Amino acid sequence: MTKVEAIIQPAKLDTVKEALIELGIEGMTISDVRGHGRQKGHTEFYRGREYTVDLLPKVKIEMVVPDHLKEKAIEAIIGAARTGRIGDGKIFISPVDEAIRIRNDERGETAL
């Protein structure tokens, strides 16, 4: 099993979620997060004053998928989230040793 974490633009959430559901990936955790990468934020004007927004709003999607779906999930996220501009996001991949469903103690891929 593999944990896939994707940090994406908030506007792309529905598109990415639909692409993952089409693959049969329904279990995911979605969080509103803030951060920055290379773009380092931007400056804005409010009531005539300039200020820096250095932590931009993003969405973090976390899911654990069977190994045979890992590459398809990555391709679906990239295809749905890419705009070609800076700030599109990142994907992080980690191995998962075990998954356990608390309700009935199912283990492994059946717990997903």
Secondary structure, DSSP 8 states (H G I E B T S, - for coil): -EEEEEEE-GGGHHHHHHHHHHTT----EEEEEEE-STT--EEEEETTEEEEE-SEEEEEEEEEE-GGGHHHHHHHHHHHH--SSTT-EEEEEEE----B-TTT--BGGGG-
